[in-house]
Amino acid sequence: MNIGDAAQASGLPPKTIRYYEDIGLVQPDRRGNNYRDYSDTHVHNLQFLARARSLGFSIEECRQLLSLYGDRCRASGDVKAIAIRHISEIERKIAELQAMHDTLSSLVEACHGDHRPDCPILKDLAGDRT
């Protein structure tokens, strides 16, 4: 199938599929006219990548997971280790977001939100601690 059909079947835009090809995540066959030719296996791998990316795995992690997926002699522990590392990264990001939320909430609470020009939010953004 052509890239448009593969895009529709996988739920990924053609631009993303071309990018994945450029970085070696998928390697479609080429027809005599040098057009890309995607098989059902290619589409399945694209769906796999779409799902992995939707869970926040990096491109490199996706590369590792796709390689492990294709390796029938893999150890599930290798897959689990990647997922555990990713969970740790998600937890780190959640903590950062919570800290941002708490800081901004405090600033919003300190702001009167009235017609006066004094604004603790702008003071904090400007680095003015007075």
C-alpha positions as CSV (number, residue, x, y, z in Angstrom):
1,M,0.0,0.0,0.0
2,N,1.1,3.6,-0.5
3,I,2.0,6.0,2.2
4,G,-1.5,7.6,2.2
5,D,-3.1,4.2,2.8
6,A,-0.5,3.4,5.5
7,A,-1.2,6.7,7.1
8,Q,-4.9,6.0,7.2
9,A,-4.4,2.5,8.5
10,S,-1.9,3.4,11.2
11,G,-3.5,6.7,12.3
12,L,-0.2,8.6,11.7
13,P,0.3,11.5,9.3
14,P,2.4,10.8,6.2
15,K,5.0,13.4,7.4
16,T,5.5,11.3,10.6
17,I,5.8,8.1,8.6
18,R,8.5,9.7,6.4
19,Y,10.3,10.9,9.5
20,Y,10.3,7.4,11.0
21,E,11.7,6.1,7.7
22,D,14.4,8.8,7.7
23,I,15.6,7.8,11.1
24,G,15.3,4.1,10.4
25,L,12.4,3.1,12.5
26,V,10.5,1.7,9.5
27,Q,11.9,0.6,6.2
28,P,9.1,0.2,3.6
29,D,9.7,-1.7,0.4
30,R,10.2,0.2,-2.8
31,R,8.4,-0.5,-6.0
32,G,9.9,-0.3,-9.4
33,N,9.0,3.4,-9.6
34,N,10.8,3.9,-6.3
35,Y,7.5,4.6,-4.5
36,R,7.1,3.4,-0.9
37,D,5.2,0.2,-0.5
38,Y,3.9,-0.6,3.0
39,S,2.9,-4.1,4.0
40,D,0.5,-5.1,6.8
41,T,3.6,-5.7,8.9
42,H,4.8,-2.1,8.3
43,V,1.4,-0.8,9.2
44,H,1.4,-2.9,12.4
45,N,4.8,-1.5,13.4
46,L,3.6,2.0,12.7
47,Q,0.6,1.4,15.0
48,F,3.0,0.0,17.6
49,L,5.1,3.2,17.3
50,A,2.0,5.4,17.5
51,R,0.9,3.6,20.7
52,A,4.4,3.8,22.3
53,R,4.7,7.5,21.5
54,S,1.2,8.1,22.9
55,L,2.6,6.7,26.2
56,G,5.5,9.1,26.0
57,F,8.3,6.8,25.1
58,S,11.1,8.6,23.4
59,I,12.2,7.8,19.8
60,E,15.2,5.9,21.2
61,E,13.0,3.9,23.6
62,C,10.6,3.2,20.7
63,R,13.6,1.9,18.7
64,Q,14.5,-0.4,21.5
65,L,11.0,-1.6,22.1
66,L,10.4,-2.2,18.4
67,S,13.6,-4.2,18.2
68,L,12.6,-6.3,21.3
69,Y,9.1,-6.8,19.8
70,G,10.7,-8.3,16.7
71,D,13.0,-10.5,18.7
72,R,11.2,-13.7,19.7
73,C,14.2,-14.7,21.9
74,R,13.9,-11.5,23.9
75,A,13.7,-11.5,27.7
76,S,10.6,-9.8,29.0
77,G,12.8,-8.3,31.7
78,D,14.5,-6.1,29.1
79,V,11.1,-4.7,28.1
80,K,10.1,-4.2,31.7
81,A,13.4,-2.3,32.4
82,I,12.6,0.2,29.7
83,A,9.1,0.6,31.0
84,I,10.3,1.1,34.6
85,R,12.8,3.7,33.5
86,H,10.1,5.5,31.7
87,I,7.8,5.4,34.7
88,S,10.6,7.0,36.7
89,E,10.9,9.8,34.1
90,I,7.1,10.3,34.2
91,E,7.1,10.6,38.0
92,R,10.0,13.1,37.8
93,K,7.9,15.2,35.3
94,I,4.8,15.0,37.5
95,A,6.8,16.3,40.5
96,E,8.1,19.2,38.4
97,L,4.6,20.0,37.2
98,Q,3.2,19.8,40.7
99,A,5.9,22.2,41.9
100,M,5.0,24.6,39.1
101,H,1.4,24.3,39.9
102,D,2.0,25.0,43.6
103,T,4.2,28.1,42.9
104,L,1.8,29.5,40.4
105,S,-1.2,28.8,42.6
106,S,0.5,30.7,45.5
107,L,1.2,33.7,43.1
108,V,-2.4,33.7,41.9
109,E,-3.6,33.7,45.5
110,A,-1.3,36.6,46.4
111,C,-2.5,38.7,43.5
112,H,-5.5,41.0,44.2
113,G,-6.6,40.9,40.6
114,D,-8.0,44.4,40.8
115,H,-7.4,47.7,39.1
116,R,-4.1,48.4,40.9
117,P,-0.8,47.9,39.0
118,D,0.8,45.9,41.8
119,C,1.0,42.3,40.7
120,P,3.0,39.5,42.6
121,I,2.8,37.3,39.5
122,L,4.7,39.8,37.4
123,K,7.1,40.6,40.2
124,D,8.0,37.0,40.5
125,L,8.4,36.5,36.8
126,A,10.7,39.5,36.8
127,G,12.8,38.1,39.6
128,D,11.8,40.9,42.0
129,R,11.6,39.3,45.4
130,T,10.7,42.5,47.3
